[in-house]
Amino acid sequence: MNSGNDSIILSLQDVNKHFGGIKAVDGVSFDVASHRITGLIGPNGAGKTTLFNLISSFYRPDSGRIFFKGERIDSLSLHQTFHKGLCRTFQISRELKFMTVLENLMLVPPDQEGERLWRNWFSRGLVRRQEKDIREKALSVLDESGLFKLKDEYAGNLSGGQKRLLELARTMMAEPELILFDEPGAGVTPGERKILANRIQKLVSEKGVSVFLIGHEMELVMDICNPIIVMDRGRKLMEGGPAEIKKDSRVLEVYLGGAAK
């Protein structure tokens, strides 16, 4: 459980979501602490992705309550939760393959003056100043993400790990307070996974961002997440630190298949 010194950024209270007769999320309750990396694991069909869809307002729960920074959000739209500072990685669209890495980042900030045709006619100075500010911010984010040297590379030419870092950088451009990562380590090499893990940790320690992630790569989850929440068949099975999760007989049998013994 979260220590008393941690503030709560996300809270779920008896959340339920059914699809026909299937209980995808069944009475789930837990808190996510600020400025930490919280993990969510479980086998396929455990309800992890459905839970993320509920938190990010992609779905609405059948019952229960979801709070973000103390405010109830389970009746809000995807757009509204995003602008409150809760960002799921798919809310930042996939990379635009035929644009550069830098251009991909510069497209993220909403409501840019240059998107208004009349501003380009009558307020060119304002448009140029804002574009300059966005470019400087994007370059800074790329430097923090380890992608600065690739700023002029087409996004479609990046490796799997570099694309994950680009996804992280695009998310940082939105300045979220809580990021929901769905399988950040999927499809990347072990070396790239270590780099990604380091960037996520720095995002929390240096930027004060909170992270909640789903992971199948147990090495990544065990290395950077504390606490870890375990789900099984739509329910929360347990919550604890990596050492506690590793030695729990239910986790070893159902999720790890004894691999962590």
Summary of the structure (lengths in Angstrom):
residues: 261
radius of gyration: 19.5
end to end distance: 23.2
largest distance: 67.5
contacts: 828
relative contact order: 0.17
helix: 43%
strand: 24%
